[in-house]
Amino acid sequence: MGRKIGLFGGTYNPVHFGHVRLARQLLRLAGLDEVWMMVSPQNPFKVNHELLPDSQRLEMVQIALRREKGIIASDYEFRLPKPSYTWNTLQALESDMPDGEFTLLIGGDNWTSFPNWYHHDDIMKMCRVVVYPRKGASINASQLPQNVRLVDTRLINISSTEVRRRIASGESIRGLVPKAVADYITEHGLYAG
């Protein structure tokens, strides 16, 4: 049996404590060997004009995860065609790592829109799906398909949008992002108004 890898995709624009704490919880609650924080080069459902270059977002995730065990910053999707669809990513991973046992980690908001995802039925046949709670998305665990599991993670009320807003208006982001990430943002003049 291969490594159990959780795929935790996002734009991470920028990465914050909420992402890292959630990844830690998912690693444990979903019974995984690793969680890959997959930096998405382009989300088909989010057109974001404030999106930093892939390399800078990846670097911030790498900085945020320096002391984390079992949580990895992944640029895997950078090499795949854009836009980056989960189905295409899973097919490529299965080809590159046939021994890997993949679990898709998504928020309740994404689960609600999951029927609109490209090849959503095939995704559920190919891998386990673990759903974590998100504010404003109520999920009934008893109505989930067999291959889908709801885990009880603590809600962490931090958003990348709020971090960017605070930076643009000159407010502190202390306590929202790791200090080394805040230093990187300041050093590179990112998200400034």
C-alpha positions in Angstrom: 0.0 0.0 0.0 1.3 3.4 -1.0 1.5 6.7 0.8 -1.8 8.3 1.8 -1.6 11.8 0.4 -4.2 14.5 0.9 -4.5 17.1 -1.9 -5.3 20.5 -0.4 -5.5 22.9 -3.3 -5.8 26.6 -3.2 -4.5 29.9 -4.6 -2.8 30.7 -1.2 -2.9 34.4 -2.1 -1.3 34.7 0.5 -1.1 31.6 2.7 -2.2 32.3 6.3 -2.4 30.5 9.7 -5.9 29.2 8.8 -4.5 27.2 5.9 -1.7 25.8 8.0 -3.8 24.9 11.0 -6.4 23.3 8.8 -3.8 21.2 7.0 -2.5 20.0 10.4 -6.1 19.0 11.4 -6.8 17.3 8.1 -3.5 15.3 8.2 -4.6 13.8 11.5 -8.4 13.5 11.1 -8.3 12.0 7.5 -5.6 9.5 8.5 -3.0 10.7 6.0 0.7 10.3 5.7 1.1 13.7 4.0 -0.9 16.8 3.0 0.2 18.5 -0.1 -0.8 22.2 -0.1 -1.1 22.4 -3.9 -0.7 26.0 -5.1 -3.2 26.4 -7.9 -2.0 28.4 -10.9 -5.5 29.1 -12.0 -8.9 28.2 -10.5 -11.5 27.8 -13.2 -14.1 29.3 -10.8 -12.1 32.3 -9.5 -10.9 35.0 -11.8 -8.6 36.9 -9.4 -6.9 40.1 -10.6 -4.9 40.3 -7.4 -3.4 36.9 -7.9 0.4 37.0 -7.4 2.8 35.1 -9.7 2.8 31.3 -9.0 6.4 31.4 -7.9 5.8 34.0 -5.1 2.7 32.2 -3.8 4.6 28.9 -3.7 7.5 30.5 -2.0 5.3 31.9 0.8 3.7 28.4 1.3 7.2 26.9 1.5 8.2 29.5 4.1 5.0 28.9 6.1 5.6 25.1 6.2 9.3 25.1 7.1 8.7 23.6 10.5 5.7 21.5 9.7 5.9 17.7 9.6 4.0 15.9 6.9 2.7 19.1 5.2 4.3 19.9 1.8 4.2 22.9 -0.5 3.4 21.5 -4.0 3.9 23.1 -7.4 2.7 19.9 -9.1 -0.1 21.7 -11.0 2.3 24.4 -12.4 3.4 21.8 -15.0 -0.2 20.9 -16.1 -2.3 22.6 -18.7 -4.3 25.7 -17.5 -6.9 26.1 -16.3 -6.1 23.5 -13.6 -8.9 21.0 -13.2 -8.8 18.5 -10.3 -9.7 15.7 -12.7 -6.7 16.4 -14.9 -4.4 16.7 -11.8 -5.6 13.3 -10.4 -5.1 11.6 -13.8 -1.5 13.0 -14.0 -0.8 12.0 -10.3 -2.1 8.5 -10.9 0.2 8.1 -13.9 3.3 9.6 -12.1 2.7 7.9 -8.7 0.7 4.7 -9.3 1.4 3.7 -5.6 -0.1 6.9 -4.2 -3.4 6.8 -2.4 -5.0 10.2 -3.0 -7.6 12.0 -0.9 -9.2 15.2 -2.1 -9.6 17.7 0.8 -12.2 20.3 0.1 -14.3 22.8 2.0 -18.1 22.6 2.5 -18.5 25.5 0.1 -16.7 23.5 -2.6 -18.7 20.4 -1.8 -21.9 22.4 -2.4 -20.7 23.3 -5.9 -19.0 19.9 -6.5 -21.7 18.7 -9.0 -20.4 21.6 -11.3 -16.8 20.4 -11.2 -15.3 18.9 -14.4 -15.7 15.1 -14.2 -17.0 15.2 -10.6 -18.4 11.7 -10.8 -15.0 10.3 -12.0 -13.2 12.2 -9.3 -15.3 10.4 -6.6 -14.6 7.0 -8.3 -10.9 7.7 -8.4 -10.3 8.9 -4.9 -11.7 9.6 -1.4 -13.1 13.0 -0.8 -12.8 14.6 2.7 -15.0 17.6 3.3 -14.2 20.1 6.1 -16.7 22.7 7.4 -16.8 26.2 6.0 -18.8 29.2 7.3 -22.1 29.5 5.5 -22.0 25.9 4.0 -24.1 23.3 5.9 -23.4 19.7 5.0 -25.5 16.8 6.2 -23.0 13.9 6.8 -25.8 11.3 6.5 -26.5 12.4 2.9 -22.9 12.1 1.7 -22.0 9.4 -0.9 -20.0 6.4 0.4 -16.6 7.7 -0.7 -17.1 11.1 0.9 -16.5 11.9 4.6 -17.1 15.0 6.6 -14.5 15.7 9.2 -15.0 18.0 12.2 -12.3 20.6 11.9 -12.3 23.8 13.9 -13.4 26.8 11.9 -10.6 29.4 11.7 -11.9 32.8 10.7 -9.0 34.1 8.6 -9.2 34.8 4.9 -6.6 35.7 2.3 -9.0 38.5 1.2 -8.9 40.0 4.7 -5.1 39.7 4.8 -4.8 41.5 1.4 -7.3 44.2 2.6 -5.3 44.9 5.8 -2.0 45.2 3.9 -3.5 47.5 1.3 -4.9 49.8 4.1 -1.7 49.7 6.1 -3.1 47.6 9.0 -1.2 44.9 10.8 -1.4 41.3 9.7 0.2 40.0 12.9 -1.4 36.8 14.1 -2.9 36.2 10.6 0.2 34.9 8.8 3.5 33.4 10.0 6.0 36.1 10.8 8.4 34.9 8.0 5.5 35.2 5.5 4.7 38.7 6.7 8.4 39.6 6.4 8.4 38.2 2.8 5.3 40.3 1.9 6.9 43.4 3.3 10.3 42.8 1.7 8.7 42.3 -1.7 6.1 45.1 -1.3 3.2 42.7 -2.0 -0.5 43.6 -1.9 0.3 47.2 -1.0 -2.4 49.8 -1.9 
